[in-house]
Amino acid sequence: MTPIFGFNPSTGIDPVHIVMEALKARKSYPGKVTDDTPAFAMGSSYGLKIMQIENICPEEAYNKIKAEFEKARNHTAPCYSFPNGNGDCICATWPATIGLPIPSADENMQAYMKAMQDAPKRKHLGIKPA
């Protein structure tokens, strides 16, 4: 499986129940890029549908996005919060911070998933398809 990277809160040693309460109370945490491949594999094994959008772009655009990804991966990511929290973004909107188009800037996950479901599964960024 191709790695699937996500954006999650860096919570230190805080127990999950404390983190969840803090996020519900609109607190933010430093964000971190994580390899979420195992979580998606588990979801798939339980029959959950894994949606993806393929972005095709020129090498220059790819290199720019990759550089921003590497910066975020090296702990210079924005702050994470739940929707309407005090952070910079949620997991679904984080890709926009590194230059990737997202199907919706709506932080409501039902609306976001609907937009993702309706979005083209292959996007050409800055180039015309052959």
C-alpha positions as CSV (number, residue, x, y, z in Angstrom):
1,M,0.0,0.0,0.0
2,T,1.2,3.5,-0.9
3,P,1.9,5.5,2.3
4,I,-1.0,7.6,3.4
5,F,0.1,10.6,5.5
6,G,-2.2,12.4,7.8
7,F,-2.2,15.5,10.1
8,N,-2.8,14.9,13.8
9,P,-2.3,16.7,17.1
10,S,1.0,16.3,18.8
11,T,-0.3,15.6,22.3
12,G,2.8,14.6,24.2
13,I,1.9,12.3,27.1
14,D,-1.7,13.6,27.6
15,P,-4.1,10.7,27.8
16,V,-6.6,10.3,25.0
17,H,-9.6,11.3,27.1
18,I,-7.9,14.6,28.1
19,V,-6.9,15.4,24.5
20,M,-10.5,14.7,23.3
21,E,-12.0,17.0,26.0
22,A,-9.4,19.7,25.2
23,L,-10.1,19.5,21.5
24,K,-13.9,19.6,22.1
25,A,-13.3,22.8,24.2
26,R,-11.6,24.3,21.1
27,K,-8.1,24.0,22.3
28,S,-5.4,23.5,19.7
29,Y,-2.3,21.3,19.8
30,P,0.9,21.6,17.7
31,G,0.3,19.6,14.5
32,K,2.4,16.8,13.2
33,V,2.5,14.8,10.0
34,T,2.0,11.1,10.7
35,D,2.0,7.9,8.6
36,D,-1.6,6.9,8.9
37,T,-1.3,3.9,6.5
38,P,-2.1,1.4,9.3
39,A,-5.3,3.2,10.3
40,F,-6.5,3.3,6.7
41,A,-5.6,-0.4,6.2
42,M,-7.6,-1.3,9.3
43,G,-10.5,0.8,8.1
44,S,-10.4,-1.0,4.7
45,S,-10.2,-4.4,6.5
46,Y,-13.5,-3.5,8.2
47,G,-15.1,-2.7,4.9
48,L,-14.8,1.1,5.1
49,K,-14.5,2.8,1.7
50,I,-11.2,4.6,1.3
51,M,-11.5,7.6,-1.1
52,Q,-8.6,9.1,-2.8
53,I,-7.9,11.9,-5.3
54,E,-4.9,11.7,-7.6
55,N,-3.2,15.0,-8.4
56,I,-1.1,15.2,-11.5
57,C,1.1,18.2,-11.8
58,P,4.3,19.4,-13.5
59,E,7.6,18.6,-11.8
60,E,8.1,22.2,-10.6
61,A,4.7,22.2,-8.8
62,Y,5.4,18.7,-7.4
63,N,8.8,19.8,-6.0
64,K,7.1,22.9,-4.3
65,I,4.4,20.7,-2.7
66,K,7.0,18.1,-1.6
67,A,9.2,20.8,0.0
68,E,6.3,22.1,2.0
69,F,5.4,18.5,3.0
70,E,9.0,17.9,4.2
71,K,8.9,21.2,6.2
72,A,5.6,20.1,7.9
73,R,7.0,16.6,8.4
74,N,10.0,18.1,10.2
75,H,7.7,19.6,12.9
76,T,7.0,23.0,11.4
77,A,3.4,22.1,10.8
78,P,0.5,24.4,11.7
79,C,-1.6,23.9,14.8
80,Y,-4.3,21.2,14.9
81,S,-7.8,21.7,16.3
82,F,-11.3,20.4,15.8
83,P,-13.6,22.4,13.5
84,N,-14.0,26.0,14.8
85,G,-11.2,25.5,17.3
86,N,-8.3,27.8,17.9
87,G,-5.9,25.9,15.6
88,D,-4.9,26.6,12.0
89,C,-6.6,23.6,10.5
90,I,-8.1,20.1,10.9
91,C,-6.8,16.9,9.3
92,A,-9.0,17.3,6.2
93,T,-8.0,20.9,5.4
94,W,-4.3,20.5,6.3
95,P,-3.3,19.5,2.7
96,A,-4.2,23.0,1.5
97,T,-1.4,24.4,3.8
98,I,1.2,22.6,1.7
99,G,-0.3,23.5,-1.7
100,L,-2.5,20.6,-2.4
101,P,-6.1,21.3,-3.6
102,I,-8.8,20.0,-1.3
103,P,-12.4,19.3,-2.3
104,S,-13.8,21.7,0.3
105,A,-12.6,24.1,2.9
106,D,-15.7,23.3,4.9
107,E,-14.6,21.9,8.3
108,N,-17.9,20.0,8.7
109,M,-16.8,16.5,7.9
110,Q,-20.1,15.4,6.4
111,A,-20.0,18.3,3.9
112,Y,-16.3,17.6,3.3
113,M,-16.8,13.9,2.6
114,K,-19.7,14.7,0.3
115,A,-17.5,17.2,-1.6
116,M,-14.7,14.5,-1.8
117,Q,-17.2,11.9,-3.0
118,D,-18.4,14.3,-5.8
119,A,-14.9,15.5,-6.8
120,P,-13.1,14.2,-9.8
121,K,-10.8,11.4,-8.8
122,R,-8.0,12.7,-10.9
123,K,-7.0,16.3,-11.1
124,H,-4.5,18.0,-13.4
125,L,-2.8,20.8,-11.6
126,G,-1.3,23.4,-13.9
127,I,-1.3,21.1,-17.0
128,K,-3.8,20.1,-19.5
129,P,-4.6,16.4,-19.6
130,A,-3.3,14.4,-22.6
